Amino acid sequence: MSETGAVIEATSDASPVASSDAAWIEIAAPLPVARLAAECRDLEALYRINPYLYFKTWRRTGPGTFHAEFRNESNQQDVVLDLRVHDAPGHGFTVEYAQGLKRRTVFAFEPFDGGSRLTITDDYEGAPAEERERRAEEVDKSLPAWGAALRVYFLRLKRWSWLPGWRGYTRRLWIPMKPSARRIVWLLYLITVVEFFFFLFVLLIYLLEQHR
């Protein structure tokens, strides 16, 4: 593997963490740093938003520890992980993995352009270079898509979180859905909106004809 940076918003060429084998994304969000960090502390929601991860199990096993089982469609791997969360300076935190090729994922937050910026870094440096090359098929390729999905989610959070019931629906129903199911639901919403406006158009024509 080689060091790569996937760009969602502005990024630098240097790895955000001390690692010779890392991949990262930077996401601009229209939220204050403290609020963005608080939203990301809902770790289950944060990971389920990734459109390539199909979860079978996510459960808390203790303070700051979790067990997850999922299918990663980006590399066609069935993954079983035990995760532990560690606080970092400021609002940041690190998720360490007890299994798999990936050693940790680092989440860092900073003010940016009237809102904030989230940097997510996957660090693979824990295993020897020869082993990383041999197990290259385990590299998580979903990071850019995850960043794009999170950016859309943060924009919707900024726009719609004032609406009564929106947060409850999003967290309890929409996020736990499989990614394919979320896409189908979104498509149904669009179809419903189009049908509604078509109905209004037909009704308008009917009313105009009635008043001739």
C-alpha positions as CSV (number, residue, x, y, z in Angstrom):
1,M,0.0,0.0,0.0
2,S,1.0,3.6,-0.4
3,E,0.2,6.7,1.4
4,T,-2.9,8.4,-0.2
5,G,-5.2,11.3,0.5
6,A,-8.8,11.3,-0.7
7,V,-10.1,14.9,-1.0
8,I,-13.6,15.9,-0.1
9,E,-12.6,19.5,0.7
10,A,-9.2,21.2,1.0
11,T,-6.4,18.8,2.1
12,S,-2.6,18.8,2.5
13,D,-0.2,16.3,1.1
14,A,1.2,15.2,4.4
15,S,-0.5,12.5,6.5
16,P,-2.4,14.0,9.4
17,V,-1.0,11.4,11.8
18,A,2.5,10.0,12.3
19,S,2.3,7.1,10.0
20,S,4.0,5.9,6.8
21,D,0.9,4.1,5.6
22,A,-2.3,6.0,6.0
23,A,-5.3,7.1,4.0
24,W,-7.4,10.2,4.9
25,I,-10.2,12.5,4.0
26,E,-11.2,16.0,5.0
27,I,-14.8,17.0,5.3
28,A,-16.1,20.5,5.6
29,A,-19.3,20.7,7.7
30,P,-21.6,23.7,8.4
31,L,-21.6,23.0,12.2
32,P,-19.5,24.4,15.1
33,V,-16.6,22.2,16.1
34,A,-18.1,21.2,19.4
35,R,-21.4,20.2,17.9
36,L,-19.8,18.3,15.0
37,A,-17.6,16.4,17.5
38,A,-20.6,15.5,19.6
39,E,-22.5,14.2,16.6
40,C,-19.6,12.0,15.7
41,R,-19.4,10.6,19.2
42,D,-22.5,8.5,18.2
43,L,-20.1,6.0,16.8
44,E,-22.7,3.5,15.6
45,A,-24.4,6.2,13.5
46,L,-21.1,7.4,12.2
47,Y,-20.0,4.0,10.9
48,R,-23.5,3.0,9.6
49,I,-23.6,6.1,7.4
50,N,-20.8,4.5,5.3
51,P,-22.6,3.4,2.2
52,Y,-20.3,0.3,1.7
53,L,-20.8,-1.2,5.2
54,Y,-23.7,-3.7,5.6
55,F,-23.9,-4.4,9.4
56,K,-25.0,-7.6,10.9
57,T,-24.2,-6.6,14.5
58,W,-23.2,-3.5,16.4
59,R,-23.3,-3.6,20.2
60,R,-21.6,-1.9,23.1
61,T,-19.5,-4.2,25.1
62,G,-18.3,-1.8,27.8
63,P,-17.3,1.8,28.4
64,G,-15.9,3.0,25.1
65,T,-15.8,-0.5,23.6
66,F,-17.9,-2.1,20.9
67,H,-18.3,-5.2,18.8
68,A,-19.2,-5.0,15.1
69,E,-19.8,-7.5,12.4
70,F,-20.4,-6.3,8.8
71,R,-19.8,-6.8,5.1
72,N,-17.5,-4.3,3.5
73,E,-18.7,-4.1,-0.1
74,S,-15.7,-1.9,-1.1
75,N,-13.2,-4.8,-0.7
76,Q,-15.7,-7.8,-0.5
77,Q,-14.6,-8.6,3.0
78,D,-16.6,-10.0,5.9
79,V,-15.3,-8.2,9.0
80,V,-15.5,-9.0,12.7
81,L,-14.1,-6.2,14.9
82,D,-13.7,-5.2,18.5
83,L,-13.3,-1.4,18.8
84,R,-12.1,0.8,21.6
85,V,-12.4,4.6,21.7
86,H,-9.7,6.8,23.1
87,D,-10.0,10.5,23.6
88,A,-7.5,12.8,21.8
89,P,-6.5,16.4,22.4
90,G,-9.3,18.9,21.8
91,H,-12.5,17.3,20.6
92,G,-10.8,14.5,18.7
93,F,-10.8,10.8,19.4
94,T,-9.2,7.6,18.1
95,V,-10.9,4.2,17.4
96,E,-8.5,1.3,17.7
97,Y,-9.2,-2.1,16.2
98,A,-8.3,-5.4,17.9
99,Q,-8.5,-7.4,14.6
100,G,-7.8,-6.7,11.0
101,L,-5.1,-5.0,9.0
102,K,-6.2,-1.5,9.9
103,R,-4.7,-0.4,13.2
104,R,-6.8,2.6,14.0
105,T,-9.0,5.4,12.7
106,V,-8.3,8.9,13.9
107,F,-11.0,11.6,14.0
108,A,-9.8,15.2,14.3
109,F,-11.8,18.5,14.4
110,E,-10.9,22.1,13.7
111,P,-12.6,25.3,12.8
112,F,-12.9,25.9,9.0
113,D,-14.6,28.5,6.8
114,G,-17.5,29.5,9.1
115,G,-18.0,25.9,10.3
116,S,-15.6,23.1,11.0
117,R,-13.6,20.4,9.3
118,L,-13.4,16.7,10.2
119,T,-10.3,14.8,9.2
120,I,-10.7,11.0,9.2
121,T,-7.4,9.0,8.9
122,D,-7.1,5.2,8.6
123,D,-3.7,4.1,9.8
124,Y,-2.3,0.7,8.6
125,E,1.2,1.0,10.0
126,G,0.8,-1.5,12.8
127,A,1.6,-4.6,10.7
128,P,5.0,-5.2,9.1
129,A,5.3,-3.9,5.5
130,E,5.5,-7.5,4.1
131,E,2.3,-8.5,5.8
132,R,0.5,-5.3,4.6
133,E,1.5,-6.1,1.0
134,R,0.3,-9.7,1.4
135,R,-3.0,-8.7,2.8
136,A,-3.6,-5.7,0.5
137,E,-7.1,-7.0,-0.4
138,E,-8.2,-6.1,3.2
139,V,-7.5,-2.4,2.6
140,D,-10.7,-0.5,3.2
141,K,-11.6,1.3,-0.1
142,S,-14.8,2.9,1.3
143,L,-13.2,6.0,2.8
144,P,-13.9,8.5,0.0
145,A,-17.6,7.3,-0.2
146,W,-17.9,7.5,3.5
147,G,-16.6,11.1,3.5
148,A,-19.1,12.1,0.8
149,A,-22.0,10.4,2.7
150,L,-21.0,12.1,5.9
151,R,-20.9,15.5,4.2
152,V,-24.4,15.1,2.9
153,Y,-25.6,13.9,6.4
154,F,-24.0,17.0,8.1
155,L,-25.7,19.3,5.5
156,R,-29.1,17.7,6.1
157,L,-28.4,17.9,9.9
158,K,-27.9,21.6,9.6
159,R,-30.9,22.1,7.4
160,W,-33.5,19.9,9.0
161,S,-32.6,19.1,12.6
162,W,-35.0,21.9,13.8
163,L,-38.0,19.9,12.4
164,P,-39.9,18.0,15.1
165,G,-39.3,14.3,14.7
166,W,-36.6,14.5,12.1
167,R,-33.7,13.5,14.4
168,G,-35.7,10.6,15.9
169,Y,-36.7,9.3,12.4
170,T,-33.1,9.7,11.1
171,R,-31.4,8.0,14.1
172,R,-33.9,5.2,14.8
173,L,-35.1,4.4,11.3
174,W,-33.1,5.8,8.5
175,I,-29.5,5.2,9.8
176,P,-30.1,1.6,10.9
177,M,-31.3,0.7,7.4
178,K,-29.0,-1.1,5.0
179,P,-27.4,1.3,2.6
180,S,-29.4,-0.2,-0.3
181,A,-32.6,0.2,1.6
182,R,-31.8,3.9,2.3
183,R,-31.3,4.5,-1.4
184,I,-34.6,2.9,-2.2
185,V,-36.4,5.0,0.5
186,W,-34.8,8.1,-0.9
187,L,-35.9,7.2,-4.4
188,L,-39.5,6.6,-3.1
189,Y,-39.4,10.1,-1.5
190,L,-38.4,11.6,-4.8
191,I,-41.1,9.7,-6.7
192,T,-43.7,10.8,-4.1
193,V,-42.7,14.5,-4.5
194,V,-42.8,14.3,-8.3
195,E,-46.3,12.6,-8.2
196,F,-47.5,15.3,-5.8
197,F,-46.4,18.2,-8.0
198,F,-47.9,16.4,-11.1
199,F,-51.2,16.1,-9.2
200,L,-51.1,19.9,-8.4
201,F,-50.3,20.6,-12.1
202,V,-53.3,18.5,-13.3
203,L,-55.5,20.1,-10.6
204,L,-54.5,23.6,-11.8
205,I,-55.3,22.7,-15.4
206,Y,-58.7,21.3,-14.3
207,L,-59.5,24.5,-12.3
208,L,-58.5,26.7,-15.2
209,E,-60.8,24.8,-17.5
210,Q,-63.6,25.0,-15.1
211,H,-63.4,28.8,-14.9
212,R,-63.4,29.3,-18.7
